[in-house]
Amino acid sequence: MNEIGRILISCQDRPGIVAAVSKFLYEQGANIVHSDQHTSDPTGGTFFMRVEFQLSDITDKEEKLKSLFTPLGDHFGMAWNLSLASRKKRIAIFVSKAEHALRELLWRKHSGDLSADIAMIVSNHPDLENLAAREEIPFHLISVDKNDKQKAEERQIALMSGKVDLVVLARYMQIVTPYFIKHYPNKVINIHHSFLPAFVGANPYLQAYERGVKLIGATAHYATEDLDAGPIIDQGVERVDHRQGLDALKRIGQYIERMVLARAVIWHVEDRILVYGNKTIVFN
């Protein structure tokens, strides 16, 4: 991991992009270990690419690599980002009372699946403070006044400033406002306990039960100013039938939520996601 770099690229599709990137890395002495690409249309569409490469002493060479890559990026009109696998992203996990999504993320970190640092847990309820204490993760209780949400969000943003790269809403039962979102564009991941776009808003499992659904699911997406309408990262479903009551649907749904959210967070911290309009390209 100390020698692994990643480049994410998006630009207008044209011949020569893959060759140019590969040639650049070869000239720097790097060895490509993974390469994925996708085009929205081979004749003038948008081209997306993720390259993972190995290079000794990459930390010392990072700024030089960026400087040397800039002319190539300008030539192709690229939006690009170079990151180091060894530089773990710092996560703030927002929760309310439900613990299942938080526990899954903690377990993934302990197992080594989630290569990130959990900088803090933020909540509008005290219920999960003991869990945070056992994990030795700073816990911050910030109550939210429904008539003045920005006051709480100002405290949250100040708390995270310079300390957090990604915000994960792990069943945080508050709607974050555009004021909050603009500070972390495409860096707030939400788990919605429904297979969007179906059953938006409150009580999705009750809505699903009353409709007699045969599939239930969950959706992980980047939060945007439009409620539950941001770019979708991952979704999961399970088949159900008339035998499952409301409580059973909730249990099954919580399992899906845990899996889907964990995958989305892991893909983000491993630089596997490119946002394209209101969609995502996920090199998983």
C-alpha positions in Angstrom: 0.0 0.0 0.0 2.9 2.3 0.6 3.9 2.2 -3.1 0.4 2.3 -4.6 -1.0 5.3 -6.5 -4.4 5.9 -8.2 -5.4 8.2 -11.0 -9.1 8.9 -11.7 -9.8 10.6 -15.1 -12.8 11.9 -17.0 -12.7 13.8 -20.3 -14.2 13.8 -23.8 -13.5 10.5 -25.5 -10.9 10.5 -28.2 -8.2 8.2 -29.5 -4.9 7.9 -27.6 -5.9 8.5 -24.0 -5.1 5.1 -22.6 -1.8 5.0 -24.6 -0.8 8.5 -23.3 -1.5 7.6 -19.6 0.2 4.3 -19.9 3.2 5.9 -21.6 3.4 8.5 -18.9 3.4 6.0 -16.0 6.0 3.9 -17.8 8.3 6.9 -18.2 8.0 7.5 -14.5 9.1 3.9 -13.7 5.6 2.9 -12.5 4.0 -0.5 -13.0 0.2 -0.6 -13.7 -1.5 -3.2 -11.5 -5.2 -2.4 -12.4 -6.8 -0.4 -15.2 -10.5 0.1 -15.9 -12.1 2.4 -18.4 -15.6 3.2 -19.7 -17.0 5.5 -22.4 -20.5 6.9 -22.5 -20.2 6.9 -26.3 -17.1 6.0 -28.4 -17.8 8.8 -30.8 -17.6 12.0 -28.8 -18.9 10.7 -25.4 -17.3 11.0 -22.0 -14.4 8.8 -21.2 -13.7 7.5 -17.6 -10.6 5.8 -16.4 -9.2 4.5 -13.1 -5.5 3.4 -13.0 -3.9 1.8 -10.0 -0.1 1.6 -10.2 2.9 0.7 -8.1 5.9 3.0 -7.8 8.7 2.9 -5.2 9.1 6.0 -3.1 5.8 7.3 -4.4 5.3 9.6 -1.4 8.4 11.5 -2.2 7.5 11.7 -5.9 3.8 12.7 -5.5 4.1 16.4 -6.2 6.5 15.8 -9.1 4.1 13.3 -10.6 1.2 15.8 -10.4 3.3 18.5 -11.9 4.4 16.2 -14.8 0.9 14.9 -15.4 -0.7 18.4 -15.6 0.4 19.1 -19.2 -1.0 15.7 -20.3 -4.2 16.4 -18.5 -4.5 19.8 -20.1 -3.9 18.3 -23.6 -6.8 16.0 -23.3 -9.0 18.4 -21.2 -9.1 16.0 -18.3 -10.6 16.3 -14.9 -8.2 14.1 -12.9 -7.1 13.3 -9.5 -4.0 11.4 -8.2 -4.1 9.9 -4.7 -2.0 7.6 -2.6 -3.4 4.4 -1.2 -1.3 4.8 1.9 -3.0 8.2 2.7 -6.2 6.9 4.4 -9.3 9.0 4.1 -10.8 10.3 7.3 -14.5 9.6 7.9 -17.1 11.2 10.1 -20.0 8.9 10.7 -23.3 10.5 11.5 -25.9 8.4 13.5 -29.1 8.8 15.4 -30.4 5.8 17.4 -30.1 2.8 15.1 -26.8 1.0 15.4 -26.7 -1.6 12.6 -25.1 0.5 9.9 -22.5 1.9 12.3 -21.6 -1.5 13.6 -21.1 -2.8 10.1 -18.6 0.0 9.3 -16.8 -0.7 12.5 -16.6 -4.4 11.7 -15.3 -3.7 8.2 -12.6 -1.5 9.6 -11.5 -4.2 12.1 -11.5 -6.9 9.4 -9.3 -4.7 7.1 -12.0 -4.3 4.4 -12.4 -0.6 5.1 -9.0 1.1 4.7 -9.9 4.4 6.3 -9.7 6.3 9.7 -12.9 6.9 11.5 -12.2 10.4 12.9 -15.4 10.9 14.8 -19.0 9.8 15.4 -21.5 12.6 15.4 -25.1 12.1 16.7 -28.2 14.0 17.6 -29.0 11.4 20.3 -26.8 9.9 23.1 -27.8 6.3 22.4 -24.6 5.2 20.7 -22.1 7.0 22.9 -21.1 3.9 24.8 -20.4 2.0 21.5 -18.1 4.9 20.4 -16.3 4.8 23.7 -15.7 1.1 23.5 -14.1 1.7 20.1 -12.2 4.7 21.4 -13.7 7.0 18.7 -14.5 10.6 19.7 -18.3 11.0 20.0 -20.0 14.4 19.6 -23.5 15.0 20.7 -25.1 17.8 18.7 -28.8 18.3 19.1 -30.8 19.6 16.1 -33.5 22.2 16.4 -35.9 21.5 13.5 -36.6 25.3 13.3 -32.9 26.2 13.1 -30.9 23.3 11.5 -28.1 25.5 10.3 -27.0 26.3 13.8 -26.3 22.6 14.4 -24.7 22.2 11.0 -22.4 25.1 11.6 -21.2 23.3 14.8 -20.8 20.1 12.8 -18.9 21.7 10.0 -16.6 23.5 12.4 -15.9 20.3 14.2 -15.0 18.5 11.0 -13.0 21.3 9.4 -9.6 20.0 8.3 -10.2 16.6 9.9 -12.6 14.9 7.6 -12.6 13.8 4.0 -15.9 11.9 3.9 -19.2 12.1 5.7 -21.3 9.0 6.1 -24.9 9.3 7.1 -25.3 5.9 8.8 -29.1 6.1 9.4 -28.8 9.7 10.6 -32.4 10.6 10.8 -32.1 14.2 9.9 -32.3 15.9 6.5 -29.0 17.7 5.8 -29.5 21.1 4.2 -27.9 22.6 1.1 -25.7 24.6 3.5 -24.1 21.4 4.7 -23.9 19.7 1.3 -22.0 22.6 -0.3 -19.1 22.0 2.1 -18.8 18.4 1.1 -19.8 18.0 -2.6 -20.0 14.4 -3.6 -18.5 13.6 -0.2 -21.6 12.8 1.8 -22.9 9.2 1.4 -26.4 8.4 2.6 -28.1 5.1 3.1 -31.7 5.3 2.2 -33.8 2.5 3.6 -35.7 1.9 0.4 -35.0 0.8 -3.1 -35.1 4.3 -4.6 -37.0 5.8 -6.3 -39.7 3.8 -4.7 -41.1 4.7 -1.2 -39.2 7.9 -0.5 -39.7 9.9 2.6 -40.8 8.6 6.0 -41.7 5.0 7.0 -40.6 3.2 3.8 -41.0 -0.2 5.3 -44.6 0.5 6.3 -45.3 1.9 2.8 -43.8 -1.3 1.4 -45.7 -3.6 3.7 -49.0 -1.8 2.9 -48.3 -2.3 -0.8 -47.5 -6.0 -0.4 -44.2 -5.7 -2.1 -42.2 -8.8 -3.3 -38.8 -7.1 -3.2 -37.4 -4.7 -0.6 -34.1 -3.0 -0.8 -31.8 -0.1 0.1 -29.9 2.6 -1.8 -26.6 4.2 -1.0 -26.2 7.5 -2.8 -24.3 10.8 -2.6 -26.5 13.4 -0.8 -27.4 16.5 -2.8 -29.6 19.4 -2.4 -32.5 17.3 -3.8 -33.8 15.0 -1.1 -33.0 11.3 -1.8 -32.2 12.1 -5.5 -28.4 12.2 -5.6 -26.1 10.0 -7.7 -26.7 6.3 -6.8 -23.6 4.4 -5.8 -25.1 1.0 -4.9 -28.4 -0.8 -4.3 -29.4 -4.1 -2.9 -32.6 -6.1 -2.8 -34.1 -9.2 -1.1 -37.2 -11.2 -2.2 -40.0 -11.2 0.3 -43.6 -12.5 0.3 -46.9 -12.3 2.2 -45.4 -14.3 5.2 -43.2 -11.4 6.3 -44.7 -8.9 8.6 -43.6 -5.3 9.2 -40.9 -6.3 11.8 -39.5 -9.0 9.5 -39.3 -6.5 6.6 -37.4 -4.1 8.9 -34.9 -6.8 9.9 -34.3 -7.9 6.3 -34.0 -4.2 5.3 -31.4 -3.5 8.0 -29.3 -6.3 6.7 -29.4 -4.9 3.1 -28.7 -1.4 4.4 -25.6 -2.6 6.2 -24.2 -4.3 3.1 -25.0 -1.6 0.6 -23.6 1.3 2.8 -20.4 -0.6 3.5 -19.8 -1.3 -0.2 -20.4 2.3 -1.1 -18.0 3.6 1.6 -15.3 1.1 0.6 -15.6 2.0 -3.0 -15.3 5.7 -2.2 -12.2 5.5 0.0 -10.6 3.3 -2.6 -11.2 5.9 -5.3 -13.4 3.7 -7.4 -16.2 6.2 -8.1 -16.6 8.9 -10.7 -19.7 11.2 -10.6 -21.2 11.8 -14.1 -24.1 14.2 -13.9 -26.6 12.5 -11.6 -25.0 9.1 -12.1 -21.9 7.3 -11.0 -19.3 5.3 -12.8 -18.2 2.6 -10.2 -15.1 0.6 -11.0 -15.7 -2.0 -8.4 
